[in-house]
Amino acid sequence: MANLSSNHIPVLFHEVLEHAQVQSGDVWVDCTLGRGGHTEALLQQGAQVIAFDRDQQAINETSTRLNSFIKSGHLTIIHNNFSEIAHSLESLGIKSVSGILADLGVSSPQLDEAERGFSFMSSGPIDMRMDQSYGISALEWITSHTTGDLCHILRTYGEEARAKYLAKVIKVWTDEAVENETINSLDTLALSRLVESATPMKLRRKLNKHPATRVFQALRIAVNDELGALEQLLKDAPNLLALHGKLLLISFHSLEDRMVKKCFKYLSEPPTPPRRGLPPPPSAPLEFKVNIRKGLIANEEEKAMNPRSRSARLRILTRIRNPHS
Ligand SMILES: C[S@@+](CC[C@H](N)C(=O)[O-])C[C@H]1O[C@@H](n2cnc3c(N)ncnc32)[C@H](O)[C@@H]1O
């Protein structure tokens, strides 16, 4: 089993390695380098890894730690959105790979560092961008969108039942700050306290998480266009797999998991007949299979050690036939 050079154990680590079945010399893509736990394990098993991250800070830290693999030519790190996977591999002259892994969402360092603006527990700028060199901050997102837009993302990305009311409260708060020229003093802790105070005590007691959790999740997904990036990855990644190549996706909430599940089902099942009683339409032989229908979740030991793993689900797709073979 891999022996990592940092004490950070990535989510579903053993499950990923067991199903990746890396052979020496295989080319793997890690779409979400982060602190490089999964990447390092793939490298230790003899893979050549191309790793993406949108976060320059994560790249700086991890490339220092994994510098020997970069120097030996086994690791290539790309500062880009994984939605660019097809273009990036093409520009490296790579047509197909043995495996693609994505451990979606934000990393613990991003969540823990107040300055990044992802945490509702500490005071920092309302930023939430994974790539701080690109796009607009969460605060700019709020001020440049309508109450209706905010309500829409709270409802769809945050699955927040009180989306309409909370959108109004947040917009009144930022509008007042714009008017009073105090907008730059608004921070994540003030936003989370605002949402908390707009949540009745009775409801707060019922929730098993902080009342601002869903608001922060919705803003983060919108600011980083996380579902747009996943949609593009799901379009491109299966086509980049060599025969027997695997796509391993770890998602952390139902919005992502639903997209992954639907895509894998579409690729691995014959089309349903248009009408009952009619034979199925002629179809090309299936190119993919789903490895474990319900996917894999963390065991009790991992859940106890790493609370973030509690909502993780790993789904695996394998190429079983080359196109037009
Ligand atoms: C959960 S962490 C990955 C942790 C990693 N597996 C490890 O072992 O440390 C997710 C990382 O993916 C990056 N990320 C998320 N979405 C991305 C995207 N669309 N393109 C590139 N990187 C992304 C984040 O910046 C973050 O560093």
The ligand as a Gaussian input file, in Angstrom:
#p B3LYP/6-31G(d) Opt

LIG

0 1
 C      -11.034000      17.790000      -2.750000
 S       -9.621000      18.598000      -3.315000
 C       -8.643000      17.315000      -3.986000
 C       -7.786000      16.647000      -2.968000
 C       -6.783000      15.696000      -3.576000
 N       -7.413000      14.530000      -4.140000
 C       -5.733000      15.277000      -2.570000
 O       -5.407000      14.086000      -2.509000
 O       -5.230000      16.142000      -1.847000
 C      -10.189000      19.387000      -4.745000
 C       -9.149000      20.204000      -5.489000
 O       -9.615000      20.307000      -6.822000
 C       -9.506000      21.620000      -7.281000
 N      -10.596000      21.802000      -8.241000
 C      -11.925000      21.781000      -8.000000
 N      -12.613000      21.972000      -9.134000
 C      -11.694000      22.099000     -10.125000
 C      -11.781000      22.306000     -11.535000
 N      -12.960000      22.445000     -12.157000
 N      -10.642000      22.349000     -12.246000
 C       -9.430000      22.205000     -11.641000
 N       -9.284000      22.034000     -10.304000
 C      -10.404000      21.974000      -9.554000
 C       -9.614000      22.487000      -6.050000
 O       -8.937000      23.710000      -6.250000
 C       -8.963000      21.607000      -4.978000
 O       -7.603000      21.901000      -4.837000

